[in-house]
Amino acid sequence: MATIALGKLRGAHITAMTTPEKFAAVKQLGADEVVSRNSPLPQRAFDVVADMTAGPRFPDMISSLKCGGRYATAGAIADPNVALDVRDIYFKDLTFYGATFQPSYIFENLIRYIEAGKLKPTIARTFALIDLPAAQEAFLDKAYVGKIAIKVKDA
């Protein structure tokens, strides 16, 4: 959801991939288009792919990039080991980014967006710390859109 929100702040046209049960919620949060995780992706259609899952769909993500496209990843929950035809990189002149470490100015810009009210986290559900097992079950169920928050103590 953060990727959608940040992309929209920058004026991007967002195509999100999720399960059909989450289409409406993802569109409501700003995606211009939503495709199913199991649907074929268009070839050479996107300037940027932000991938949080990797796994078996990785080759499809790479094929969906235009020449000069950029691939960014900050996760590999589907599988960190992927199939890659290196020719896809050099024939299309692709750039790959790991997105877990950023220079300090990126965080400062993020804080400015939050302080200006332009960016808010999407909280799907909040659990008390004592209910951590239930929070873990909700996380594993993957039926939520956004983040699951844990309330450590009363404010």
DSSP file (Angstrom, degrees, kcal/mol; ACC not computed):
  #  RESIDUE AA STRUCTURE BP1 BP2  ACC     N-H-->O    O-->H-N    N-H-->O    O-->H-N    TCO  KAPPA ALPHA  PHI   PSI    X-CA   Y-CA   Z-CA
    1    1 A M     >        0   0    0      0, 0.0     4,-2.6     0, 0.0     5,-0.2   0.000 360.0 360.0 360.0 -35.5    0.0    0.0    0.0
    2    2 A A  H  >  +     0   0    0      1,-0.2     4,-2.9     2,-0.2     5,-0.3   0.888 360.0  54.0 -63.7 -37.8    2.9    2.3    0.7
    3    3 A T  H  > S+     0   0    0      2,-0.2     4,-2.2     1,-0.2    -1,-0.2   0.905 109.9  47.4 -63.6 -40.8    4.2    1.8   -2.8
    4    4 A I  H  > S+     0   0    0      2,-0.2     4,-2.5     1,-0.2    -2,-0.2   0.952 113.8  47.1 -63.2 -49.8    0.8    2.8   -4.2
    5    5 A A  H  X S+     0   0    0     -4,-2.6     4,-1.9     1,-0.2    -2,-0.2   0.913 114.5  45.8 -60.8 -44.8    0.6    5.9   -2.1
    6    6 A L  H  X S+     0   0    0     -4,-2.9     4,-1.1     1,-0.2    -1,-0.2   0.889 112.3  51.7 -67.6 -38.5    4.1    7.0   -2.8
    7    7 A G  H  <>S+     0   0    0     -4,-2.2     5,-2.7    -5,-0.3     3,-0.4   0.910 109.1  49.9 -62.9 -42.1    3.7    6.4   -6.5
    8    8 A K  H ><5S+     0   0    0     -4,-2.5     3,-1.5     1,-0.2    -1,-0.2   0.877 105.1  57.4 -65.6 -37.3    0.5    8.4   -6.6
    9    9 A L  H 3<5S+     0   0    0     -4,-1.9    -1,-0.2     1,-0.3    -2,-0.2   0.811 108.6  47.8 -60.8 -28.7    2.2   11.3   -4.8
   10   10 A R  T 3<5S-     0   0    0     -4,-1.1    -1,-0.3    -3,-0.4    -2,-0.2   0.372 122.9-106.6 -93.6   3.0    4.7   11.3   -7.7
   11   11 A G  T < 5 +     0   0    0     -3,-1.5    -3,-0.2     1,-0.2    -2,-0.1   0.664  64.4 157.0  84.8  16.8    2.0   11.2  -10.4
   12   12 A A      < -     0   0    0     -5,-2.7     2,-0.6    -6,-0.1    -1,-0.2  -0.425  46.8-125.6 -77.0 149.5    2.4    7.6  -11.4
   13   13 A H        -     0   0    0     -2,-0.1     2,-0.5    18,-0.1    18,-0.1  -0.877  36.7-148.8 -87.9 120.0   -0.2    5.5  -13.1
   14   14 A I        -     0   0    0     -2,-0.6    19,-2.0    16,-0.3    18,-1.6  -0.831  23.2-176.1-105.8 124.7   -0.4    2.4  -10.8
   15   15 A T  E     -a   33   0A   0     -2,-0.5     2,-0.3    17,-0.2    19,-0.2  -0.980  20.1-165.3-111.0 116.2   -1.2   -1.1  -11.8
   16   16 A A  E     -a   34   0A   0     17,-2.7    19,-2.9    -2,-0.6     2,-0.5  -0.726  11.7-145.0-104.3 151.8   -1.3   -3.3   -8.7
   17   17 A M  E     +a   35   0A   0     -2,-0.3     2,-0.3    17,-0.2    19,-0.2  -0.970  40.2 125.3-117.3 127.5   -1.3   -7.1   -8.5
   18   18 A T  E     -a   36   0A   0     17,-2.1    19,-1.3    -2,-0.5    20,-0.2  -0.889  61.1 -63.8-158.7-173.5   -3.3   -8.8   -5.7
   19   19 A T    >   -     0   0    0     -2,-0.3     3,-2.1    17,-0.2     4,-0.4  -0.569  48.4-113.5 -82.6 151.0   -5.9  -11.4   -5.1
   20   20 A P  G >  S+     0   0    0      0, 0.0     3,-1.2     0, 0.0     4,-0.4   0.812 114.6  64.7 -54.7 -31.2   -9.4  -10.8   -6.5
   21   21 A E  G 3  S+     0   0    0      1,-0.2     4,-0.2     2,-0.1     3,-0.1   0.744 106.1  44.2 -64.4 -21.4  -10.8  -10.5   -3.0
   22   22 A K  G <> S+     0   0    0     -3,-2.1     4,-2.5     1,-0.1     5,-0.3   0.402  82.2 101.8-103.5   1.3   -8.7   -7.4   -2.5
   23   23 A F  H <> S+     0   0    0     -3,-1.2     4,-2.6    -4,-0.4     5,-0.2   0.927  83.1  46.2 -52.9 -52.8   -9.3   -5.6   -5.8
   24   24 A A  H  > S+     0   0    0     -4,-0.4     4,-2.5     1,-0.2    -1,-0.2   0.914 114.3  47.4 -60.7 -44.9  -11.9   -3.1   -4.4
   25   25 A A  H  > S+     0   0    0     -4,-0.2     4,-1.4     2,-0.2    -1,-0.2   0.902 112.8  48.8 -64.5 -40.8   -9.8   -2.2   -1.4
   26   26 A V  H  <>S+     0   0    0     -4,-2.5     5,-1.9     2,-0.2     4,-0.2   0.892 112.5  48.0 -68.4 -39.8   -6.6   -1.8   -3.4
   27   27 A K  H ><5S+     0   0    0     -4,-2.6     3,-1.7    -5,-0.3    -2,-0.2   0.913 108.9  54.5 -64.8 -41.2   -8.4    0.4   -6.0
   28   28 A Q  H 3<5S+     0   0    0     -4,-2.5    -1,-0.2     1,-0.3    -2,-0.2   0.823 103.9  56.3 -61.6 -31.0   -9.9    2.5   -3.2
   29   29 A L  T 3<5S-     0   0    0     -4,-1.4    -1,-0.3    -5,-0.2    -2,-0.2   0.465 134.8 -80.7 -83.3  -1.0   -6.4    3.1   -1.8
   30   30 A G  T < 5S+     0   0    0     -3,-1.7   -16,-0.3     1,-0.3    -3,-0.2   0.363  77.8 141.8 127.1  -8.0   -5.3    4.5   -5.2
   31   31 A A      < -     0   0    0     -5,-1.9    -1,-0.3     1,-0.2   -16,-0.1  -0.446  36.5-155.9 -66.1 136.7   -4.4    1.9   -7.7
   32   32 A D  S    S+     0   0    0    -18,-1.6     2,-0.3     1,-0.2   -17,-0.2   0.839  80.1  12.8 -79.2 -35.2   -5.6    2.9  -11.2
   33   33 A E  E     -a   15   0A   0    -19,-2.0   -17,-2.7    -7,-0.1     2,-0.4  -0.969  67.3-157.9-138.5 153.0   -5.7   -0.7  -12.3
   34   34 A V  E     -a   16   0A   0     -2,-0.3     2,-0.3   -19,-0.2   -17,-0.2  -1.000   8.0-172.1-134.9 134.0   -5.6   -4.1  -10.5
   35   35 A V  E     -a   17   0A   0    -19,-2.9   -17,-2.1    -2,-0.4     2,-0.1  -0.912  30.1-103.5-123.0 153.2   -4.7   -7.4  -12.0
   36   36 A S  E >   -a   18   0A   0     -2,-0.3     3,-1.4   -19,-0.2   -17,-0.2  -0.419  25.6-121.3 -73.3 147.3   -4.9  -10.9  -10.4
   37   37 A R  T 3  S+     0   0    0    -19,-1.3    -1,-0.1     1,-0.3   -18,-0.1   0.767 115.1  46.4 -56.5 -26.3   -1.8  -12.6   -9.1
   38   38 A N  T 3  S+     0   0    0    -20,-0.2    -1,-0.3     2,-0.1   -19,-0.1   0.467  90.2 104.7 -98.9  -2.5   -2.5  -15.4  -11.5
   39   39 A S  S <  S-     0   0    0     -3,-1.4     2,-0.1     1,-0.1    -4,-0.1  -0.465  79.5-103.0 -78.5 149.0   -3.2  -13.3  -14.6
   40   40 A P        -     0   0    0      0, 0.0    -1,-0.1     0, 0.0    -4,-0.1  -0.415  36.2-130.7 -64.6 147.2   -0.7  -13.0  -17.4
   41   41 A L        -     0   0    0     -2,-0.1     2,-0.1     1,-0.1    22,-0.0  -0.772  23.5-104.7 -99.0 146.6    1.1   -9.7  -17.5
   42   42 A P    >   -     0   0    0      0, 0.0     3,-0.7     0, 0.0     2,-0.3  -0.413  38.9-111.6 -66.9 145.5    1.4   -7.6  -20.6
   43   43 A Q  T 3  S-     0   0    0      1,-0.2    21,-0.3     2,-0.1    23,-0.1  -0.583  90.3  -5.5 -78.5 137.6    4.8   -7.7  -22.3
   44   44 A R  T 3  S+     0   0    0     19,-2.6    -1,-0.2    21,-0.3    21,-0.2   0.873  95.3 125.9  49.1  49.3    6.9   -4.5  -22.2
   45   45 A A    <   +     0   0    0     19,-1.9     2,-0.4    -3,-0.7    20,-0.2   0.660  50.3  63.9-108.4 -22.2    4.1   -2.5  -20.6
   46   46 A F  E     -b   65   0B   0     18,-2.9    20,-3.2    -4,-0.2     3,-0.1  -0.840  51.7-158.5-118.7 144.5    5.6   -0.9  -17.4
   47   47 A D  E    S+     0   0B   0     -2,-0.4    23,-2.4     1,-0.3     2,-0.4   0.821  88.5  21.0 -79.1 -35.1    8.4    1.6  -16.7
   48   48 A V  E     -b   70   0B   0     21,-0.2     2,-0.5     2,-0.0    -1,-0.3  -0.994  60.3-164.1-137.9 139.7    8.9    0.4  -13.2
   49   49 A V  E     -b   71   0B   0     21,-2.4    23,-3.0    -2,-0.4     2,-0.7  -0.995   4.5-165.9-121.5 124.0    8.1   -2.8  -11.3
   50   50 A A  E     -b   72   0B   0     -2,-0.5     2,-0.5    21,-0.2    23,-0.2  -0.943  16.8-172.6-107.2 110.3    8.1   -2.7   -7.5
   51   51 A D  E     +b   73   0B   0     21,-3.1    23,-1.2    -2,-0.7    24,-0.5  -0.911  24.2 171.4-114.5 123.0    8.1   -6.4   -6.4
   52   52 A M  S    S+     0   0    0     -2,-0.5    25,-1.1    21,-0.2    -1,-0.1   0.368  80.0  43.6-105.8   2.0    7.7   -7.5   -2.8
   53   53 A T        +     0   0    0     23,-0.2    25,-2.1    24,-0.2    26,-1.1   0.762  66.8 179.0-119.1 -35.6    7.3  -11.2   -3.5
   54   54 A A  B >   +d   79   0C   0     24,-0.2     3,-0.7    23,-0.1    -1,-0.1  -0.408  37.0 109.5  59.0-136.3    9.8  -12.5   -6.1
   55   55 A G  G >  S-     0   0    0     24,-2.0     3,-1.9     1,-0.2    28,-0.3  -0.275  89.7 -16.1  72.0-154.6    9.3  -16.3   -6.6
   56   56 A P  G 3  S+     0   0    0      0, 0.0     4,-0.3     0, 0.0    -1,-0.2   0.701 131.7  58.9 -64.8 -21.4    7.8  -17.9   -9.6
   57   57 A R  G <> S+     0   0    0     -3,-0.7     4,-2.1     1,-0.2     3,-0.4   0.515  77.4  97.5 -84.8  -3.3    6.3  -14.7  -11.1
   58   58 A F  H <> S+     0   0    0     -3,-1.9     4,-2.3     1,-0.2     5,-0.2   0.906  80.5  50.5 -53.3 -48.9    9.7  -13.0  -11.3
   59   59 A P  H  > S+     0   0    0      0, 0.0     4,-2.4     0, 0.0    -1,-0.2   0.884 109.9  51.6 -59.2 -35.7   10.3  -13.8  -15.0
   60   60 A D  H  > S+     0   0    0     -3,-0.4     4,-1.5    -4,-0.3    -2,-0.2   0.896 108.1  52.0 -65.1 -39.7    6.8  -12.4  -15.8
   61   61 A M  H  < S+     0   0    0     -4,-2.1     4,-0.4     2,-0.2    -1,-0.2   0.927 111.4  46.6 -61.4 -44.8    7.7   -9.2  -13.9
   62   62 A I  H >< S+     0   0    0     -4,-2.3     3,-1.3     1,-0.2    -2,-0.2   0.908 111.3  51.5 -65.6 -41.8   10.9   -8.8  -15.9
   63   63 A S  H 3< S+     0   0    0     -4,-2.4   -19,-2.6     1,-0.2    -1,-0.2   0.772 102.8  61.0 -65.4 -25.2    9.1   -9.5  -19.2
   64   64 A S  T 3< S+     0   0    0     -4,-1.5   -18,-2.9   -21,-0.3   -19,-1.9   0.580  85.4 100.0 -80.0  -8.2    6.5   -6.8  -18.3
   65   65 A L  E <  S-b   46   0B   0     -3,-1.3   -21,-0.3    -4,-0.4   -18,-0.2  -0.557  70.9-129.1 -80.8 141.5    9.2   -4.1  -18.2
   66   66 A K  E >   -     0   0B   0    -20,-3.2     3,-2.0    -2,-0.2   -21,-0.1  -0.323  46.7 -73.4 -73.4 165.8    9.7   -1.7  -21.1
   67   67 A C  E 3  S+     0   0B   0      1,-0.3    26,-0.2   -23,-0.1    -1,-0.2  -0.429 128.0  23.1 -58.7 135.4   13.2   -1.2  -22.5
   68   68 A G  E 3  S+     0   0B   0     24,-3.8    -1,-0.3     1,-0.2    25,-0.1   0.563  96.9 153.6  79.7   9.1   15.1    1.0  -20.0
   69   69 A G  E <   -     0   0B   0     -3,-2.0    26,-2.1    23,-0.4     2,-0.4  -0.133  38.1-131.4 -70.5 166.5   12.7   -0.2  -17.3
   70   70 A R  E     -bc  48  95B   0    -23,-2.4   -21,-2.4    24,-0.2     2,-0.5  -0.971  11.2-161.2-124.7 134.5   13.5   -0.4  -13.6
   71   71 A Y  E     -bc  49  96B   0     24,-3.0    26,-2.9    -2,-0.4     2,-0.4  -0.966  11.9-176.9-115.2 125.5   12.9   -3.3  -11.2
   72   72 A A  E     -bc  50  97B   0    -23,-3.0   -21,-3.1    -2,-0.5     2,-0.4  -0.966   0.4-175.9-123.6 140.2   12.9   -2.7   -7.5
   73   73 A T  E     +bc  51  98B   0     24,-2.0    26,-2.8    -2,-0.4   -21,-0.2  -0.992  23.5 167.6-136.9 144.8   12.5   -5.2   -4.7
   74   74 A A  S    S+     0   0    0    -23,-1.2     2,-0.3    -2,-0.4   -22,-0.2   0.014  72.5  25.0-137.0  24.7   12.2   -5.1   -1.0
   75   75 A G        -     0   0    0    -24,-0.5    -1,-0.2     1,-0.0   -22,-0.1  -0.977  43.1-159.9-177.2 165.5   11.1   -8.7   -0.3
   76   76 A A        +     0   0    0     -2,-0.3     3,-0.3   -22,-0.1   -23,-0.2  -0.203  36.2 144.4-150.9  47.7   11.0  -12.2   -1.5
   77   77 A I  S    S+     0   0    0    -25,-1.1   -24,-0.2     1,-0.2   -23,-0.1   0.740  75.7  51.6 -68.9 -21.7    8.1  -13.8    0.4
   78   78 A A  S    S-     0   0    0    -25,-2.1    -1,-0.2     1,-0.3   -24,-0.2   0.823 136.1 -45.0 -82.4 -30.9    7.1  -16.1   -2.5
   79   79 A D  B     -d   54   0C   0    -26,-1.1   -24,-2.0    -3,-0.3    -1,-0.3  -0.496  38.9-142.3 165.7 127.4   10.7  -17.4   -2.9
   80   80 A P  S    S+     0   0    0      0, 0.0     2,-0.6     0, 0.0    -3,-0.1   0.688  86.2  80.5 -76.0 -16.6   14.1  -15.7   -2.9
   81   81 A N        +     0   0    0     -5,-0.1     2,-0.3   -27,-0.0    -5,-0.0  -0.821  65.3 172.9 -94.8 119.3   15.4  -18.1   -5.7
   82   82 A V        -     0   0    0     -2,-0.6     2,-0.5   -24,-0.1   -25,-0.0  -0.841  35.8-111.9-126.8 159.3   14.2  -16.9   -9.1
   83   83 A A        +     0   0    0    -28,-0.3     2,-0.4    -2,-0.3    -2,-0.0  -0.792  38.6 179.8 -88.7 129.3   14.7  -17.8  -12.7
   84   84 A L        -     0   0    0     -2,-0.5     2,-0.9   -22,-0.0     3,-0.1  -0.979  24.9-157.4-136.9 123.6   16.5  -15.1  -14.6
   85   85 A D    >>  -     0   0    0     -2,-0.4     3,-2.5     1,-0.1     4,-0.5  -0.884  16.8-152.1 -93.3 107.1   17.5  -15.0  -18.3
   86   86 A V  H >> S+     0   0    0     -2,-0.9     4,-1.7     1,-0.3     3,-1.0   0.741  89.7  71.6 -56.4 -25.5   20.4  -12.4  -18.1
   87   87 A R  H 3> S+     0   0    0      1,-0.3     4,-3.0     2,-0.2     5,-0.4   0.829  87.5  64.6 -60.7 -30.1   19.6  -11.5  -21.7
   88   88 A D  H <> S+     0   0    0     -3,-2.5     4,-0.9     1,-0.2    -1,-0.3   0.858 103.3  48.5 -59.9 -33.7   16.5   -9.8  -20.5
   89   89 A I  H <X>S+     0   0    0     -3,-1.0     5,-2.3    -4,-0.5     4,-0.6   0.963 119.6  33.0 -71.5 -52.6   18.7   -7.4  -18.5
   90   90 A Y  H  <5S+     0   0    0     -4,-1.7    -2,-0.2     3,-0.2    -3,-0.1   0.836 116.6  52.6 -82.6 -29.4   21.0   -6.4  -21.3
   91   91 A F  H  <5S+     0   0    0     -4,-3.0    -1,-0.2    -5,-0.2    -3,-0.2   0.850 121.8  33.4 -70.0 -31.5   18.7   -6.6  -24.3
   92   92 A K  H  <5S-     0   0    0     -4,-0.9   -24,-3.8    -5,-0.4   -23,-0.4   0.423 105.6-127.4-101.3  -0.2   16.2   -4.3  -22.6
   93   93 A D  T  <5 -     0   0    0     -4,-0.6    -3,-0.2   -26,-0.2     2,-0.1   0.940  43.7-178.4  53.5  53.6   18.8   -2.2  -20.7
   94   94 A L      < -     0   0    0     -5,-2.3     2,-0.4    -6,-0.2   -24,-0.2  -0.462  21.5-145.5 -84.5 154.7   17.1   -2.8  -17.4
   95   95 A T  E     -c   70   0B   0    -26,-2.1   -24,-3.0    -2,-0.1     2,-0.4  -0.979  10.8-154.7-119.7 134.5   18.2   -1.4  -14.0
   96   96 A F  E     -c   71   0B   0     -2,-0.4     2,-0.4   -26,-0.2   -24,-0.2  -0.892  10.4-171.4-111.5 139.0   17.7   -3.4  -10.8
   97   97 A Y  E     -c   72   0B   0    -26,-2.9   -24,-2.0    -2,-0.4     2,-0.4  -0.990  19.5-147.5-130.1 136.2   17.4   -1.9   -7.3
   98   98 A G  E     -c   73   0B   0     -2,-0.4     3,-0.2   -26,-0.2   -24,-0.2  -0.861  18.3-162.0 -90.4 138.1   17.3   -3.3   -3.8
   99   99 A A        +     0   0    0    -26,-2.8     3,-0.1    -2,-0.4   -25,-0.1  -0.215  60.7  90.9-123.4  44.2   15.0   -1.1   -1.8
  100  100 A T  S    S+     0   0    0      1,-0.2     2,-0.5   -27,-0.1    -1,-0.1   0.672  84.8  48.6-107.5 -22.2   15.8   -1.8    1.9
  101  101 A F        +     0   0    0     -3,-0.2    -1,-0.2     0, 0.0    -3,-0.1  -0.975  66.1 173.3-120.9 129.8   18.4    0.9    2.5
  102  102 A Q        -     0   0    0     -2,-0.5     5,-0.1    -3,-0.1    -3,-0.0  -0.937  37.9 -96.0-131.0 153.8   18.0    4.5    1.4
  103  103 A P    >>  -     0   0    0      0, 0.0     3,-1.5     0, 0.0     4,-0.9  -0.279  44.8-105.1 -62.2 157.5   20.0    7.7    1.9
  104  104 A S  H 3> S+     0   0    0      1,-0.3     4,-2.2     2,-0.2     3,-0.2   0.799 116.5  65.5 -59.2 -31.6   18.8    9.8    4.9
  105  105 A Y  H 3> S+     0   0    0      1,-0.2     4,-2.3     2,-0.2    -1,-0.3   0.805  95.6  58.9 -64.5 -26.3   17.2   12.4    2.6
  106  106 A I  H <> S+     0   0    0     -3,-1.5     4,-2.1     2,-0.2    -1,-0.2   0.936 107.5  45.1 -65.6 -45.4   14.7    9.8    1.4
  107  107 A F  H  X S+     0   0    0     -4,-0.9     4,-2.5     1,-0.2    -2,-0.2   0.899 111.4  53.5 -64.1 -40.5   13.5    9.3    5.0
  108  108 A E  H  X S+     0   0    0     -4,-2.2     4,-2.0     1,-0.2    -1,-0.2   0.906 109.2  48.5 -61.3 -41.9   13.4   13.1    5.5
  109  109 A N  H  X S+     0   0    0     -4,-2.3     4,-2.1     2,-0.2    -1,-0.2   0.890 109.7  53.0 -63.9 -39.3   11.2   13.4    2.4
  110  110 A L  H  X S+     0   0    0     -4,-2.1     4,-2.1     1,-0.2    -2,-0.2   0.919 107.9  50.0 -61.4 -45.0    8.9   10.7    3.7
  111  111 A I  H  X S+     0   0    0     -4,-2.5     4,-3.1     1,-0.2     5,-0.2   0.890 107.8  54.6 -61.7 -39.5    8.5   12.5    7.0
  112  112 A R  H  X S+     0   0    0     -4,-2.0     4,-2.2     1,-0.2     6,-0.2   0.915 107.1  50.3 -60.4 -42.9    7.6   15.7    5.2
  113  113 A Y  H  <>S+     0   0    0     -4,-2.1     5,-2.3     2,-0.2     6,-1.1   0.918 113.2  46.2 -60.5 -42.8    4.9   13.8    3.3
  114  114 A I  H ><5S+     0   0    0     -4,-2.1     3,-1.5     4,-0.2    -2,-0.2   0.940 112.8  48.6 -65.5 -47.7    3.5   12.5    6.6
  115  115 A E  H 3<5S+     0   0    0     -4,-3.1    -1,-0.2     1,-0.3    -2,-0.2   0.827 109.8  53.0 -62.9 -31.9    3.7   15.9    8.4
  116  116 A A  T 3<5S-     0   0    0     -4,-2.2    -1,-0.3    -5,-0.2    -2,-0.2   0.480 115.1-117.3 -82.0  -1.6    1.9   17.5    5.4
  117  117 A G  T < 5S+     0   0    0     -3,-1.5    -3,-0.2    -4,-0.3    -2,-0.1   0.654  84.7 117.0  76.3  14.8   -0.9   15.0    5.7
  118  118 A K  S   <S+     0   0    0     -5,-2.3     2,-0.4    -6,-0.2    -4,-0.2   0.634  72.9  40.8 -87.9 -15.3   -0.1   13.6    2.2
  119  119 A L        +     0   0    0     -6,-1.1    -2,-0.2    -5,-0.1    -1,-0.2  -0.989  60.8 170.2-140.7 126.9    0.8   10.2    3.3
  120  120 A K        -     0   0    0     -2,-0.4     2,-0.1    -3,-0.1  -115,-0.1  -0.995  36.3-111.4-133.3 140.9   -0.8    8.0    6.0
  121  121 A P        -     0   0    0      0, 0.0     2,-0.9     0, 0.0    -2,-0.0  -0.409  28.0-124.0 -68.1 147.5   -0.1    4.3    6.7
  122  122 A T        -     0   0    0     -2,-0.1    25,-3.0    26,-0.0     2,-0.7  -0.837  27.1-166.1 -93.6 108.2   -2.9    1.9    5.9
  123  123 A I  E     -e  147   0D   0     -2,-0.9    25,-0.2    23,-0.2     3,-0.1  -0.860  11.0-176.5 -98.8 115.7   -3.7    0.0    9.1
  124  124 A A  E     -     0   0D   0     23,-2.8     2,-0.3    -2,-0.7    24,-0.2   0.889  68.8 -15.1 -76.3 -41.0   -5.8   -3.0    8.4
  125  125 A R  E     -e  148   0D   0     22,-1.2    24,-2.6     2,-0.0     2,-0.4  -0.976  57.1-139.8-164.3 147.7   -6.2   -4.0   12.0
  126  126 A T  E     -e  149   0D   0     -2,-0.3     2,-0.3    22,-0.2    24,-0.2  -0.948  18.0-169.4-117.3 136.3   -4.7   -3.3   15.5
  127  127 A F  E     -e  150   0D   0     22,-2.7    24,-3.7    -2,-0.4     2,-0.1  -0.925  24.9-116.4-121.4 146.9   -4.1   -6.0   18.1
  128  128 A A  E >   -e  151   0D   0     -2,-0.3     3,-1.8    22,-0.2     7,-0.2  -0.492  34.7-111.9 -71.8 152.6   -3.1   -5.6   21.8
  129  129 A L  G >  S+     0   0    0     22,-1.9     3,-1.6     1,-0.3    -1,-0.1   0.853 118.9  60.0 -56.1 -36.2    0.2   -7.1   22.6
  130  130 A I  G 3  S+     0   0    0      1,-0.3    -1,-0.3     2,-0.1    22,-0.1   0.748 101.2  56.2 -64.7 -21.8   -1.5   -9.8   24.6
  131  131 A D  G X>  +     0   0    0     -3,-1.8     4,-2.0     1,-0.2     3,-0.6   0.054  68.2 124.9 -97.8  24.3   -3.3  -10.9   21.4
  132  132 A L  H <>  +     0   0    0     -3,-1.6     4,-2.5     1,-0.2     5,-0.2   0.853  68.9  56.7 -54.9 -39.8    0.0  -11.4   19.5
  133  133 A P  H 3> S+     0   0    0      0, 0.0     4,-2.1     0, 0.0    -1,-0.2   0.904 108.2  48.1 -60.0 -38.3   -0.9  -15.0   18.5
  134  134 A A  H <> S+     0   0    0     -3,-0.6     4,-2.4     2,-0.2    -2,-0.2   0.879 109.9  52.5 -67.7 -36.7   -4.2  -13.7   16.9
  135  135 A A  H  X S+     0   0    0     -4,-2.0     4,-2.4     2,-0.2    -1,-0.2   0.910 108.6  50.3 -63.4 -41.9   -2.2  -11.0   15.1
  136  136 A Q  H  X S+     0   0    0     -4,-2.5     4,-2.6     2,-0.2    -2,-0.2   0.902 109.7  50.7 -63.9 -40.3    0.1  -13.7   13.7
  137  137 A E  H  X S+     0   0    0     -4,-2.1     4,-1.9     2,-0.2    -2,-0.2   0.919 110.3  49.4 -62.3 -43.1   -2.9  -15.8   12.6
  138  138 A A  H  X>S+     0   0    0     -4,-2.4     4,-1.0     2,-0.2     5,-0.6   0.896 111.2  50.6 -62.7 -39.4   -4.3  -12.7   10.8
  139  139 A F  H ><5S+     0   0    0     -4,-2.4     3,-0.8     1,-0.2    -2,-0.2   0.939 111.6  46.3 -62.4 -47.5   -0.9  -12.1    9.2
  140  140 A L  H 3<5S+     0   0    0     -4,-2.6    -1,-0.2     1,-0.2    -2,-0.2   0.785 104.4  62.5 -67.5 -27.3   -0.7  -15.7    8.0
  141  141 A D  H 3<5S-     0   0    0     -4,-1.9    -1,-0.2    -5,-0.2    -2,-0.2   0.786  87.9-156.2 -68.2 -28.2   -4.3  -15.6    6.7
  142  142 A K  T <<5 +     0   0    0     -4,-1.0    -3,-0.1    -3,-0.8    -2,-0.1   0.726  53.7 124.4  59.0  26.4   -3.3  -12.8    4.2
  143  143 A A      < +     0   0    0     -5,-0.6     2,-0.2     2,-0.0    -1,-0.1   0.341  50.0  90.7 -94.8   6.8   -6.9  -11.5    4.0
  144  144 A Y        -     0   0    0     -6,-0.3     2,-0.5    -5,-0.1     4,-0.1  -0.623  64.5-143.6-102.9 159.6   -6.0   -8.0    5.1
  145  145 A V  S    S+     0   0    0     -2,-0.2     2,-0.3     2,-0.1    -2,-0.0  -0.986  72.3   4.9-121.6 118.8   -5.0   -4.9    3.1
  146  146 A G  S    S-     0   0    0     -2,-0.5     2,-0.3   -23,-0.1   -23,-0.2  -0.860 105.0 -29.6 112.5-148.8   -2.4   -2.7    4.7
  147  147 A K  E     -e  123   0D   0    -25,-3.0   -23,-2.8    -2,-0.3   -22,-1.2  -0.778  43.1-133.4-111.3 152.6   -0.4   -3.3    7.9
  148  148 A I  E     -e  125   0D   0     -2,-0.3     2,-0.3   -24,-0.2   -22,-0.2  -0.928  30.2-157.2-101.5 124.8   -1.3   -5.2   11.1
  149  149 A A  E     -e  126   0D   0    -24,-2.6   -22,-2.7    -2,-0.6     2,-0.5  -0.753   8.6-145.9-106.9 150.1   -0.3   -3.0   14.1
  150  150 A I  E     -e  127   0D   0     -2,-0.3     2,-0.7   -24,-0.2   -22,-0.2  -0.966   9.4-146.0-115.8 124.3    0.4   -4.1   17.6
  151  151 A K  E     -e  128   0D   0    -24,-3.7   -22,-1.9    -2,-0.5     3,-0.1  -0.811  13.5-172.7 -90.1 114.8   -0.6   -1.8   20.5
  152  152 A V        -     0   0    0     -2,-0.7     2,-0.3     1,-0.2    -1,-0.2   0.902  63.8 -12.9 -79.0 -42.4    2.1   -2.2   23.2
  153  153 A K  S    S-     0   0    0    -24,-0.1    -1,-0.2   -25,-0.0     2,-0.1  -0.973  82.2 -79.3-153.0 165.4    0.4   -0.2   25.9
  154  154 A D              0   0    0     -2,-0.3    -2,-0.0     1,-0.1     0, 0.0  -0.431 360.0 360.0 -67.6 139.9   -2.4    2.2   26.5
  155  155 A A              0   0    0     -2,-0.1    -1,-0.1     0, 0.0     0, 0.0   0.474 360.0 360.0 -77.9 360.0   -1.6    5.8   25.4
